Amino acid sequence: MKRSKLLTFIISLVLLFSFSSCDNDTTGNGGQLVKVATVVAPTHPVNIAFREVFLPMIEEETGGRYNVQLYDSGRLGGEKQLFDYTRSGIIEITAVGTVMWSEIEMMATPDFPFIFRNVSHARKVYEGEIGDEIAQYLEDREPLEFMAWAPNGARVFSSSKDLKSIDDFKGQKLRMPNNPIHVKLAESLGANVVIMDMSEVFTSLEQGVIEGQDNPLSTFRQEGWYTVSKDIYETNHMVSSIEILGNDEFLESLPEEDRKVFEKAAKLTAQRAWDIYEQSIEDDKIFLKEQGINITEPSEEEYKKMREMAKPVYDYLYDKYDWAEDLVERIQEVK
């Protein structure tokens, strides 16, 4: 225990020096320092919403009692680091994806393929009773408050080769993240999987190490992959989330009225991020088409076939998680 506390103290000192040298968005110079960290780009809907909603709301409704500093683009670490820093109290608030799925099993749910009919359905699930249930599952296991569900985006497949039908997956070298659900899905569609970090994708596409990948349209655009790709197959097979998480000790230390402001600000930030994201989908499509990218939307028949092909993924999930089948049924019943 002493060794763990010492390590936390040393990391805190290192980060403290890092904070002083980073350019970041802030509510001001006075008040108690509150660090908010993300890994996504400044143009990501979550960071835009933090700047438009969270920072000004905390400043205005607490009378400047807090100096909230936003560190985006992974400047304070990768997703796993930010999750660990937040649950240990080094960072007060973070917004990360489902990086904790291996430790907190139900957080794998957003990665279940074809579980959502569309983005609107996903938003209803995340913002409804099932989202609250999954959030509670995390809170029961970690010293964190699950403050809100925000969007990362609907994942689509892209390739530097033809990718206009299910048959085109066969034999393609697709980069997938190191997550068994993603890997099994790509394999079930007939692809050859290459596991690699996202930072390697551009160069690997350029050099032919891989031929395709899966990510939201916004990521495909922001990373510039349209310059080394030709086709997008708009499967929307997963609607990925970003979780806004707060350190329990920090939030419990706040006066009750201030804590309510932080909690309300997080929820409104997430709602704004969803609005921005949903509005951006068509803009991203228009931009990518102008860059010469072919975007194909699967037919209902193709969607049905892909769901059938993904059955081995669900056999794996239902065998691994005793709660999964019931949860999937309830998600699909949400109107």
C-alpha positions in Angstrom: 0.0 0.0 0.0 2.8 2.4 0.9 4.6 1.6 -2.3 1.3 2.3 -4.3 0.9 5.7 -2.5 4.5 6.6 -3.2 4.1 5.8 -6.9 0.9 7.9 -7.1 2.8 10.8 -5.4 5.7 10.6 -7.9 3.3 10.4 -10.9 1.4 13.4 -9.5 4.7 15.4 -9.3 5.7 14.5 -12.8 2.2 15.5 -14.1 2.3 18.7 -12.2 5.4 19.8 -14.1 3.7 18.6 -17.3 0.6 20.8 -16.6 2.7 23.9 -16.2 4.2 23.4 -19.7 1.0 22.5 -21.6 -1.1 24.9 -23.6 -4.7 24.2 -22.7 -8.2 25.6 -22.5 -9.0 26.9 -19.1 -11.7 28.8 -17.1 -9.2 31.1 -15.6 -6.2 31.3 -13.3 -7.9 31.5 -10.0 -9.6 28.9 -7.9 -9.1 25.3 -7.2 -7.4 23.4 -10.0 -9.5 20.8 -11.8 -7.9 18.8 -14.5 -10.1 17.4 -17.3 -8.3 15.1 -19.7 -9.2 13.4 -23.0 -7.4 11.6 -25.8 -9.4 12.8 -28.7 -8.6 15.8 -31.0 -9.6 19.4 -30.3 -12.2 19.1 -33.1 -13.9 16.0 -31.6 -17.5 16.7 -30.5 -16.6 15.9 -26.9 -13.8 18.5 -26.7 -15.9 21.1 -28.5 -18.7 20.5 -26.0 -16.3 20.8 -23.1 -15.2 24.2 -24.3 -18.7 25.4 -25.2 -20.6 24.0 -22.2 -18.5 22.6 -19.4 -15.8 25.3 -18.9 -18.1 28.3 -19.0 -20.8 26.7 -16.9 -18.4 25.8 -14.1 -17.0 29.3 -14.3 -20.3 31.1 -14.2 -22.3 28.9 -11.8 -19.6 28.6 -9.1 -18.4 32.2 -9.3 -14.9 31.3 -10.5 -14.1 29.0 -7.5 -12.5 26.5 -9.9 -9.8 26.7 -12.4 -10.8 24.0 -14.9 -8.1 23.1 -17.4 -8.9 20.9 -20.4 -6.1 18.7 -21.7 -7.1 17.1 -25.0 -5.3 14.9 -27.7 -3.8 12.6 -25.1 -1.4 15.2 -23.8 -1.6 13.6 -20.3 -1.5 10.0 -21.5 -3.4 7.3 -23.4 -6.9 6.1 -22.5 -5.7 3.5 -20.1 -3.4 6.0 -18.3 -6.2 8.6 -18.0 -8.6 6.0 -16.6 -6.0 4.9 -14.1 -5.0 8.5 -13.2 -8.7 9.4 -12.6 -9.5 6.5 -10.4 -6.3 7.2 -8.4 -7.2 10.9 -8.1 -4.2 12.3 -10.1 -6.8 13.7 -12.6 -10.2 14.8 -11.4 -12.3 14.2 -14.6 -11.6 12.3 -17.8 -13.5 11.4 -21.0 -12.3 8.0 -22.4 -13.7 5.1 -24.4 -14.3 1.6 -23.2 -10.7 0.9 -22.4 -11.7 -0.6 -19.0 -13.8 -3.4 -20.6 -11.3 -6.1 -19.6 -11.6 -5.1 -15.9 -15.3 -4.1 -15.9 -17.0 -6.6 -18.1 -20.3 -4.8 -18.8 -18.3 -1.9 -20.3 -17.7 -4.2 -23.3 -21.4 -3.6 -24.3 -20.8 -0.6 -26.6 -18.5 -2.9 -28.7 -21.1 -5.6 -29.3 -21.6 -5.6 -33.1 -24.9 -4.6 -34.7 -26.5 -4.1 -31.3 -27.9 -0.6 -32.2 -30.2 0.0 -35.2 -28.7 3.5 -35.7 -27.1 6.4 -33.9 -30.4 7.7 -32.6 -31.2 4.3 -31.1 -27.7 4.1 -29.5 -28.2 7.6 -27.9 -31.6 6.5 -26.4 -30.0 3.4 -24.9 -27.0 5.3 -23.5 -29.2 8.1 -22.0 -31.9 5.8 -20.7 -32.3 3.1 -18.0 -29.9 0.6 -19.6 -27.2 3.3 -19.8 -27.8 4.0 -16.1 -27.6 0.3 -15.3 -24.2 -0.1 -17.0 -23.0 3.1 -15.3 -24.0 1.7 -11.9 -22.1 -1.5 -12.7 -18.9 0.6 -13.1 -19.5 2.7 -10.1 -20.0 -0.4 -7.9 -16.5 -1.5 -8.8 -14.4 1.6 -9.1 -13.8 4.8 -7.0 -15.5 6.8 -9.9 -18.7 8.6 -10.7 -20.0 7.8 -14.1 -21.1 11.4 -15.0 -22.4 10.9 -18.6 -22.3 8.9 -21.8 -21.0 10.9 -24.8 -20.5 9.8 -28.4 -17.3 8.6 -30.1 -19.1 7.6 -33.3 -20.6 4.9 -35.5 -17.8 2.7 -36.8 -17.6 2.0 -40.6 -15.1 -0.1 -42.6 -12.8 1.5 -45.1 -10.2 0.1 -47.6 -7.7 1.1 -50.2 -9.2 -1.7 -52.3 -12.8 -2.3 -53.4 -15.1 -2.5 -50.5 -18.7 -2.2 -51.8 -20.2 -5.5 -50.6 -19.9 -8.3 -48.0 -18.0 -10.4 -50.5 -15.2 -7.8 -50.7 -14.1 -8.4 -47.1 -12.7 -11.8 -48.1 -9.0 -11.9 -47.7 -8.6 -8.1 -47.1 -6.0 -7.2 -44.5 -7.9 -5.1 -41.9 -6.4 -3.4 -39.0 -8.4 -4.0 -35.8 -7.7 -2.8 -32.2 -6.5 -5.3 -29.7 -10.0 -6.3 -28.6 -11.3 -9.8 -29.1 -14.8 -8.6 -30.1 -13.5 -6.4 -32.9 -11.1 -9.2 -34.1 -13.7 -11.9 -34.1 -16.1 -9.6 -36.0 -13.6 -8.9 -38.8 -12.7 -12.6 -39.0 -16.4 -13.6 -39.2 -16.7 -11.3 -42.2 -13.8 -13.1 -43.9 -11.0 -10.5 -43.4 -7.4 -11.2 -42.4 -6.9 -9.3 -39.1 -3.8 -7.2 -38.3 -3.7 -5.9 -34.8 -2.0 -2.6 -34.4 -2.1 0.8 -32.6 -4.2 3.5 -34.3 -1.1 5.7 -34.6 0.4 3.2 -37.1 -2.7 3.1 -39.4 -1.8 5.9 -41.8 1.7 4.6 -42.6 0.5 1.0 -42.8 -2.2 1.9 -45.3 0.4 4.0 -47.3 2.9 1.1 -47.4 0.3 -1.7 -48.0 0.9 -3.4 -44.7 -2.9 -3.2 -44.2 -5.6 -2.5 -46.7 -8.4 -1.3 -44.4 -9.6 -0.6 -40.9 -12.8 0.4 -39.0 -13.5 3.7 -37.2 -16.1 6.5 -37.2 -16.3 8.7 -40.3 -15.1 11.6 -38.2 -11.9 9.7 -37.3 -11.3 8.7 -40.9 -11.5 12.3 -41.9 -9.5 13.8 -39.0 -6.7 11.2 -39.4 -6.4 11.9 -43.2 -6.9 8.3 -44.1 -9.0 9.4 -47.2 -5.6 10.2 -48.9 -4.6 6.5 -48.7 -8.0 4.9 -49.1 -10.7 4.6 -51.8 -13.9 2.9 -50.3 -16.0 3.1 -47.2 -18.6 0.5 -46.4 -21.0 2.3 -44.1 -21.9 -0.5 -41.8 -22.3 1.5 -38.5 -21.7 -1.9 -36.9 -20.8 -0.3 -33.5 -21.8 3.0 -32.1 -18.8 3.7 -29.8 -19.1 5.7 -26.6 -16.9 8.0 -24.6 -17.5 8.0 -20.9 -17.2 11.1 -18.7 -15.9 9.9 -15.4 -15.1 11.8 -12.2 -12.9 10.8 -9.3 -15.2 10.0 -6.3 -12.9 11.6 -3.7 -12.8 14.9 -5.6 -16.5 15.1 -6.2 -17.3 14.1 -2.6 -15.0 16.9 -1.4 -17.0 19.6 -3.1 -19.7 21.6 -1.4 -23.1 20.0 -2.4 -24.2 22.9 -4.6 -20.8 22.8 -6.5 -21.0 19.0 -7.0 -24.5 19.4 -8.5 -23.0 22.0 -10.9 -20.3 19.7 -12.0 -22.7 16.8 -12.5 -25.2 18.9 -14.4 -22.4 20.4 -16.6 -21.1 16.9 -17.5 -24.6 15.8 -18.6 -25.2 18.9 -20.6 -21.7 18.6 -22.2 -22.6 15.0 -23.3 -25.9 16.1 -24.7 -24.2 18.9 -26.7 -21.6 16.4 -27.9 -24.3 14.1 -29.2 -26.0 17.0 -31.0 -22.7 18.1 -32.6 -21.8 14.5 -33.6 -25.2 13.8 -35.2 -25.0 17.1 -37.2 -21.5 16.2 -38.3 -22.2 12.9 -40.0 -23.6 14.4 -43.2 -20.8 17.0 -43.3 -18.2 14.3 -43.1 -19.8 12.3 -45.9 -19.9 15.4 -48.2 -16.3 16.2 -47.4 -15.1 12.6 -48.0 -17.1 12.2 -51.3 -15.4 15.5 -52.5 -12.1 13.8 -51.8 -13.0 11.0 -54.1 -14.0 8.4 -51.5 -16.8 6.0 -52.5 -19.3 5.5 -49.7 -21.6 2.5 -50.0 -24.5 1.9 -47.6 -25.4 -1.8 -47.2 -28.9 -2.9 -48.1 -31.2 -4.4 -45.5 -30.5 -7.8 -47.0 -26.7 -7.2 -46.6 -27.2 -6.0 -43.0 -29.2 -9.2 -42.2 -26.4 -11.3 -43.7 -23.7 -9.5 -41.7 -25.7 -10.1 -38.5 -25.9 -13.8 -39.4 -22.2 -13.9 -40.1 -21.5 -12.3 -36.8 -23.2 -15.1 -34.9 -19.8 -16.6 -33.8 -19.1 -13.3 -32.0 -22.3 -13.6 -30.1 -21.7 -17.2 -29.3 -18.4 -16.1 -27.7 -20.1 -13.2 -25.8 -23.0 -15.2 -24.5 -20.6 -17.9 -23.3 -18.3 -15.4 -21.7 -20.8 -13.1 -20.0 -23.9 -14.6 -18.3 -25.7 -11.2 -18.4 -25.1 -10.5 -22.1 -28.0 -12.2 -23.8 -30.6 -10.6 -21.6 -29.0 -7.2 -22.0 -28.8 -7.5 -25.8 -32.5 -8.4 -25.9 -33.5 -5.4 -23.7 -31.3 -3.0 -25.8 -33.0 -4.2 -29.0 -36.4 -3.6 -27.5 -35.7 0.1 -26.9 -37.8 2.1 -29.4 
